[in-house]
């Protein structure tokens, strides 16, 4: 992508009501556009990051046997009434709307009922199970207050997988596999070293759950970390009974602020009972399907990466999710320099390197360097009269203070290995 043709530009100011680091940097960098409180559009750079995250999650869900599908955003009132979650007295974040020909529908705020209702048509025998179904979709929640940029919105993009097992033992086996899969996801997107499996309340879903919490001062949650066991407890369930069951001592836990980047929990048979999702076992006896739920908000994860890894100059994208692997800058208006920079750019494209080429002619060198730091690509390659005089290109990692001159061959070998 040539930066002169890239839709959106960097900016110095952000909306006055944005106070979170993730919103400030992502808006300034042209990754997202704020539509209204809690609602953001993803611009080309932001969408590239989101799709990279989506690809990593899809890969890990497929590894554990997940089957991807796509479910409707419009929700049938009757289905949710069966589980007692249609009433605003029970769930106060619904967006609801009227149909022109009469009747009322909701807009997805969660997805358990939808998946379970679909399975009623396809599951009748123990031979039909287990099933691990997931989708990526837009979720809408009518939050009273929406804050913290893309960490908490009224509209957001998520992945939810639902497990449908024959019994609790089969469910527990898959549940443990999902713990590992989630930890692998967070390692792959670059925040595994600051993300902890956290024992927490199940909220509206179950008595207890497991969250994955990333340490950052911008976090909404308080957690207590056991470094020895590489796990944590959410403050809301910090009770002696819980500590004892986990083999933890309160005075050995360290308090941190953290952002929840994913959660998994056991649903059991309550929703299958309410919706009539059952199967016949080997003896022909009726049993209710045993469910589990596993969610990740992709925008929230993207915002957490910004909060956890950015510095005072801008974003610092891990290579796995960066919109481009390298930011190629050309400095000055010398024709020879421009020709060499264009040649290198074309070579990168030919070799499959993801490159953003700052070919803008009306921007100073200082502005280009500043924008490169703000946008946060893993590598910055600079072609200038000075670099060509030294027979190469100046290459610098985003996390390094100084770069070094490398030959075009060295540059291409490095980038091809990363692509």
C-alpha positions as CSV (number, residue, x, y, z in Angstrom):
1,X,0.0,0.0,0.0
2,X,1.3,3.5,-0.9
3,X,0.6,5.8,1.9
4,X,-0.3,8.6,-0.5
5,X,-3.2,6.4,-1.6
6,X,-4.2,5.1,1.8
7,X,-7.6,6.2,2.9
8,X,-7.3,8.2,6.2
9,X,-4.5,10.3,7.5
10,X,-2.8,10.7,10.9
11,X,-4.0,13.6,13.0
12,X,-2.8,15.5,16.0
13,X,-6.1,15.8,17.9
14,X,-8.7,13.4,19.1
15,X,-12.3,13.9,20.2
16,X,-12.4,15.8,23.5
17,X,-14.4,13.1,25.3
18,X,-11.8,10.4,24.5
19,X,-9.6,9.8,27.5
20,X,-8.3,6.2,26.9
21,X,-4.9,5.6,25.4
22,X,-6.3,3.0,22.9
23,X,-8.9,5.4,21.5
24,X,-6.4,8.3,21.4
25,X,-3.8,6.4,19.5
26,X,-6.1,4.5,17.2
27,X,-8.0,7.6,16.2
28,X,-4.8,9.7,15.7
29,X,-3.3,6.9,13.6
30,X,-6.4,6.6,11.4
31,X,-7.2,3.0,12.5
32,X,-10.7,3.8,13.7
33,X,-13.4,6.5,13.3
34,X,-15.7,7.4,16.2
35,X,-19.3,7.4,15.1
36,X,-20.8,8.1,18.6
37,X,-20.2,7.0,22.2
38,X,-19.3,3.3,22.2
39,X,-19.6,3.0,18.4
40,X,-16.5,2.9,16.1
41,X,-15.9,2.2,12.4
42,X,-12.7,0.3,11.5
43,X,-10.8,2.1,8.8
44,X,-8.4,0.2,6.4
45,X,-5.5,0.0,8.9
46,X,-7.7,-1.0,11.8
47,X,-9.5,-3.6,9.7
48,X,-6.2,-5.2,8.8
49,X,-5.3,-5.6,12.5
50,X,-8.8,-6.9,13.2
51,X,-8.5,-9.5,10.4
52,X,-5.1,-10.6,11.6
53,X,-6.5,-11.2,15.1
54,X,-9.5,-13.0,13.6
55,X,-7.2,-15.3,11.6
56,X,-5.3,-16.3,14.7
57,X,-8.4,-17.0,16.7
58,X,-9.9,-19.0,13.8
59,X,-6.8,-21.1,13.6
60,X,-6.8,-22.0,17.3
61,X,-10.6,-22.7,17.3
62,X,-10.1,-25.1,14.3
63,X,-7.2,-26.8,16.1
64,X,-9.6,-27.9,18.9
65,X,-12.2,-29.1,16.5
66,X,-14.3,-26.0,16.2
67,X,-16.7,-25.7,13.3
68,X,-17.3,-22.2,12.0
69,X,-20.7,-20.9,11.0
70,X,-22.6,-17.6,10.8
71,X,-25.6,-16.8,12.9
72,X,-28.3,-14.1,12.6
73,X,-28.1,-10.9,14.5
74,X,-31.9,-10.7,14.7
75,X,-33.2,-12.8,17.7
76,X,-36.5,-14.5,18.2
77,X,-38.4,-13.2,21.2
78,X,-40.0,-16.6,21.9
79,X,-36.7,-18.4,22.2
80,X,-35.3,-16.0,24.8
81,X,-38.6,-16.0,26.8
82,X,-38.1,-19.7,27.3
83,X,-34.8,-19.1,29.1
84,X,-36.2,-16.1,31.0
85,X,-33.7,-13.7,29.3
86,X,-36.0,-11.5,27.2
87,X,-37.4,-9.3,29.9
88,X,-35.5,-6.1,30.6
89,X,-35.8,-6.9,34.3
90,X,-33.5,-9.9,33.7
91,X,-31.3,-8.5,30.9
92,X,-31.2,-4.7,30.7
93,X,-28.8,-4.3,27.7
94,X,-31.1,-5.5,24.9
95,X,-31.6,-3.5,21.7
96,X,-35.1,-4.3,20.6
97,X,-37.1,-3.3,17.5
98,X,-40.5,-3.8,16.0
99,X,-41.2,-5.6,12.7
100,X,-43.4,-3.8,10.2
101,X,-45.9,-6.7,10.1
102,X,-46.1,-6.9,13.8
103,X,-44.0,-8.6,16.5
104,X,-40.8,-7.7,18.3
105,X,-37.2,-8.9,17.7
106,X,-34.0,-8.4,19.6
107,X,-30.5,-7.6,18.3
108,X,-27.8,-10.1,19.5
109,X,-26.2,-9.3,22.8
110,X,-25.2,-12.9,23.3
111,X,-25.7,-16.1,21.4
112,X,-26.3,-19.2,23.6
113,X,-30.0,-19.4,22.9
114,X,-29.5,-19.0,19.2
115,X,-27.0,-21.9,18.9
116,X,-28.9,-24.2,21.1
117,X,-32.1,-23.6,19.2
118,X,-30.4,-24.4,15.9
119,X,-29.1,-27.7,17.3
120,X,-32.6,-28.9,18.2
121,X,-33.1,-29.6,14.5
122,X,-29.9,-31.6,14.1
123,X,-29.2,-33.4,17.4
124,X,-31.2,-36.5,18.5
125,X,-28.6,-39.2,19.3
126,X,-25.5,-39.5,21.3
127,X,-23.8,-40.2,18.0
128,X,-24.5,-36.6,17.0
129,X,-22.3,-35.2,19.8
130,X,-20.0,-33.6,20.8
131,X,-20.2,-30.5,18.7
132,X,-18.0,-27.3,19.0
133,X,-19.6,-24.5,17.0
134,X,-18.4,-20.9,16.7
135,X,-18.9,-17.7,14.8
136,X,-17.6,-14.2,14.4
137,X,-20.4,-11.6,14.6
138,X,-21.4,-8.1,15.5
139,X,-22.8,-7.8,19.0
140,X,-25.0,-4.9,20.3
141,X,-25.4,-4.0,24.0
142,X,-27.4,-1.0,25.2
143,X,-24.9,-0.1,27.9
144,X,-25.8,2.9,30.1
145,X,-22.3,4.2,29.8
146,X,-19.8,3.4,27.2
147,X,-16.2,4.3,27.8
148,X,-12.6,3.2,27.4
149,X,-12.5,3.5,23.6
150,X,-12.9,0.1,21.9
151,X,-12.5,-1.8,25.2
152,X,-16.2,-1.4,25.9
153,X,-18.6,-0.5,23.2
154,X,-22.3,-0.6,22.4
155,X,-21.4,-2.3,19.2
156,X,-18.5,-4.7,18.9
157,X,-17.1,-7.7,17.0
158,X,-16.6,-11.0,18.8
159,X,-15.9,-14.7,18.5
160,X,-18.1,-17.0,20.5
161,X,-17.7,-20.8,20.5
162,X,-20.3,-23.0,22.2
163,X,-19.5,-26.6,23.2
164,X,-22.3,-29.2,23.2
165,X,-21.3,-32.4,25.1
166,X,-23.0,-35.6,26.1
167,X,-22.1,-35.1,29.8
168,X,-20.1,-33.1,32.3
169,X,-17.0,-35.2,32.0
170,X,-16.8,-34.8,28.3
171,X,-17.4,-31.1,28.7
172,X,-14.6,-30.8,31.3
173,X,-12.1,-32.4,29.0
174,X,-12.9,-29.9,26.2
175,X,-13.0,-27.0,28.7
176,X,-9.3,-27.7,29.7
177,X,-8.3,-27.8,26.0
178,X,-10.0,-24.4,25.6
179,X,-7.9,-22.9,28.4
180,X,-4.8,-23.9,26.5
181,X,-6.2,-22.6,23.2
182,X,-7.0,-19.2,24.7
183,X,-3.6,-19.0,26.3
184,X,-2.1,-19.8,22.9
185,X,-4.2,-17.0,21.3
186,X,-2.9,-14.4,23.7
187,X,0.7,-15.6,23.2
188,X,0.3,-15.3,19.4
189,X,-1.1,-11.8,19.5
190,X,1.8,-10.6,21.7
191,X,0.4,-10.3,25.2
192,X,0.8,-13.8,26.6
193,X,3.5,-12.6,29.0
194,X,1.1,-10.2,30.8
195,X,-2.2,-12.2,30.5
196,X,-3.4,-14.5,33.3
197,X,-6.0,-17.2,33.6
198,X,-8.3,-15.7,36.3
199,X,-10.9,-17.2,38.5
200,X,-14.0,-15.0,38.4
201,X,-17.8,-14.7,38.8
202,X,-19.9,-16.0,36.0
203,X,-22.2,-13.0,36.1
204,X,-25.4,-13.5,34.1
205,X,-24.2,-16.8,32.7
206,X,-23.0,-19.1,35.5
207,X,-21.9,-19.0,39.2
208,X,-18.2,-19.0,38.3
209,X,-16.1,-18.6,35.2
210,X,-12.5,-18.3,34.0
211,X,-11.4,-14.9,32.6
212,X,-8.2,-14.1,30.8
213,X,-6.9,-10.8,32.2
214,X,-4.1,-8.6,30.8
215,X,-2.2,-6.4,33.2
216,X,-2.4,-2.7,32.4
217,X,-3.1,0.4,34.5
218,X,-6.0,1.1,32.1
219,X,-7.8,-2.0,33.3
220,X,-11.4,-1.9,34.7
221,X,-10.8,-4.9,36.9
222,X,-8.8,-5.6,40.0
223,X,-7.1,-9.0,40.1
224,X,-4.8,-10.8,42.5
225,X,-2.0,-12.6,40.8
226,X,-0.1,-15.7,42.0
227,X,3.2,-15.6,40.1
228,X,4.1,-19.1,41.3
229,X,1.0,-20.7,39.8
230,X,0.7,-18.2,36.8
231,X,-3.0,-17.6,37.6
232,X,-5.1,-14.9,39.3
233,X,-8.4,-14.3,41.1
234,X,-10.8,-11.5,40.4
235,X,-11.4,-9.2,43.3
236,X,-15.2,-10.0,43.1
237,X,-14.6,-13.6,44.2
238,X,-11.6,-13.1,46.6
239,X,-13.0,-15.3,49.4
240,X,-11.4,-17.8,51.7
241,X,-13.4,-20.6,50.3
242,X,-12.2,-19.8,46.8
243,X,-8.6,-19.4,47.9
244,X,-8.6,-22.7,49.7
245,X,-10.1,-24.5,46.7
246,X,-7.3,-23.1,44.5
247,X,-4.5,-23.8,47.0
248,X,-3.6,-20.1,47.3
249,X,-2.6,-17.9,50.2
250,X,-3.9,-14.3,50.2
251,X,-0.7,-12.7,51.5
252,X,1.2,-14.1,48.6
253,X,-1.0,-12.6,45.9
254,X,-0.1,-9.3,44.2
255,X,-2.8,-6.8,43.3
256,X,-3.0,-5.5,39.7
257,X,-5.3,-3.6,37.4
258,X,-6.2,-5.6,34.3
259,X,-8.4,-5.8,31.2
260,X,-10.5,-8.9,30.6
261,X,-9.7,-10.1,27.1
262,X,-11.6,-13.4,27.1
263,X,-13.7,-15.6,29.2
264,X,-14.9,-19.2,29.3
265,X,-17.5,-20.8,31.5
266,X,-19.7,-23.8,32.0
267,X,-23.4,-23.4,31.1
268,X,-24.5,-26.9,32.0
269,X,-28.0,-28.2,31.0
270,X,-30.2,-25.2,32.0
271,X,-30.6,-23.8,28.5
272,X,-31.0,-27.1,26.8
273,X,-33.7,-28.0,29.4
274,X,-35.5,-24.7,28.7
275,X,-35.2,-25.1,24.9
276,X,-35.7,-28.8,24.7
277,X,-32.3,-29.7,23.4
278,X,-31.8,-33.4,24.3
279,X,-30.5,-36.6,22.8
280,X,-31.0,-40.4,23.3
281,X,-28.0,-42.3,24.9
282,X,-26.9,-45.8,24.0
283,X,-29.8,-47.2,26.1
284,X,-32.4,-45.0,24.5
285,X,-32.7,-42.8,27.6
286,X,-33.3,-39.1,27.2
287,X,-30.5,-36.7,28.3
288,X,-30.0,-33.0,28.0
289,X,-27.0,-31.7,26.2
290,X,-24.3,-30.2,28.4
291,X,-23.1,-26.7,27.2
292,X,-20.1,-24.5,27.6
293,X,-19.4,-21.0,26.3
294,X,-16.1,-19.4,25.2
295,X,-15.9,-15.7,24.1
296,X,-13.4,-13.1,22.9
297,X,-14.1,-9.6,21.8
298,X,-11.8,-8.8,18.9
299,X,-11.9,-5.1,19.2
300,X,-11.4,-5.3,22.9
301,X,-8.4,-7.5,22.3
302,X,-7.0,-5.0,19.7
303,X,-7.5,-2.1,22.2
304,X,-5.8,-4.1,24.9
305,X,-2.7,-4.7,22.7
306,X,-2.5,-0.9,22.3
307,X,-2.9,-0.3,26.0
308,X,-0.4,-2.9,27.0
309,X,2.4,-2.4,24.4
310,X,2.3,1.2,23.2
311,X,4.9,3.8,24.3
312,X,5.1,7.6,24.4
313,X,5.6,7.8,20.7
314,X,2.7,5.6,19.5
315,X,1.6,2.1,18.9
316,X,3.9,-0.9,18.9
317,X,2.3,-3.7,17.0
318,X,3.5,-7.3,17.4
319,X,4.5,-8.8,14.1
320,X,1.6,-11.3,14.2
321,X,-1.1,-8.6,14.1
322,X,0.6,-5.5,12.6
323,X,-1.3,-4.1,9.6
324,X,2.0,-4.2,7.6
325,X,5.4,-5.9,8.5
326,X,7.5,-2.9,7.4
327,X,7.0,0.8,6.9
328,X,9.2,2.0,4.0
329,X,10.0,5.7,4.0
330,X,11.6,7.7,1.2
331,X,13.3,10.9,2.2
332,X,13.9,13.9,0.0
333,X,13.1,14.7,-3.6
334,X,16.3,13.3,-5.3
335,X,15.3,11.4,-8.4
336,X,17.8,8.6,-7.8
337,X,16.5,8.1,-4.2
338,X,12.9,8.0,-5.4
339,X,13.8,5.4,-8.1
340,X,15.6,3.2,-5.6
341,X,12.8,3.4,-3.1
342,X,10.2,2.5,-5.7
343,X,12.4,-0.4,-6.9
344,X,12.6,-1.7,-3.3
345,X,8.9,-1.3,-2.8
346,X,8.1,-3.3,-6.0
347,X,10.5,-6.0,-4.9
348,X,8.8,-6.3,-1.5
349,X,5.4,-6.6,-3.2
350,X,6.7,-9.3,-5.6
351,X,8.1,-11.3,-2.7
352,X,4.9,-11.1,-0.7
353,X,6.1,-8.7,2.0
354,X,3.4,-6.6,3.6
355,X,4.7,-3.1,3.2
356,X,3.3,0.4,3.7
357,X,5.3,2.8,1.5
358,X,5.4,6.4,2.7
359,X,5.8,7.9,-0.7
360,X,4.3,11.3,0.2
361,X,6.1,14.2,-1.4
362,X,4.5,17.0,0.6
363,X,5.5,15.8,4.1
364,X,8.8,16.5,5.9
365,X,11.2,13.8,7.1
366,X,10.3,14.7,10.7
367,X,6.6,14.2,10.0
368,X,7.3,10.8,8.3
369,X,9.4,9.6,11.3
370,X,6.7,10.8,13.7
371,X,4.0,9.1,11.7
372,X,6.0,5.9,11.5
373,X,6.4,5.8,15.3
374,X,2.6,6.5,15.8
375,X,1.5,3.8,13.4
376,X,3.8,1.3,15.0
377,X,4.8,-1.2,12.3
378,X,7.4,-3.7,13.5
379,X,10.1,-2.5,11.1
380,X,11.0,0.9,9.6
381,X,13.1,1.0,6.4
382,X,14.4,4.3,5.2
383,X,15.8,5.1,1.8
384,X,17.6,8.4,1.6
385,X,20.6,10.0,0.0
386,X,22.6,9.2,3.1
387,X,21.6,5.5,3.1
388,X,22.4,5.1,-0.6
389,X,25.8,6.8,0.0
390,X,26.4,4.0,2.5
391,X,25.2,1.5,-0.1
392,X,22.1,0.4,1.7
393,X,18.8,1.0,3.5
394,X,18.5,2.1,7.2
395,X,16.6,-0.6,9.0
396,X,15.2,-0.2,12.5
397,X,12.8,-2.2,14.7
398,X,10.0,-0.2,16.3
399,X,11.3,-1.1,19.7
400,X,14.9,0.0,19.0
401,X,16.3,3.5,19.4
402,X,18.7,3.4,16.5
403,X,18.8,1.6,13.2
404,X,21.6,0.2,11.0
405,X,22.4,0.2,7.4
406,X,21.8,-3.1,5.6
407,X,22.0,-4.1,2.0
408,X,18.9,-4.6,-0.1
409,X,19.6,-8.4,-0.1
410,X,19.9,-8.4,3.7
411,X,16.6,-6.4,4.0
412,X,14.7,-8.7,1.6
413,X,16.0,-11.9,3.2
414,X,14.9,-10.7,6.7
415,X,11.5,-9.5,5.5
416,X,10.8,-12.6,3.4
417,X,11.6,-14.8,6.5
418,X,9.0,-12.8,8.5
419,X,6.3,-12.9,5.9
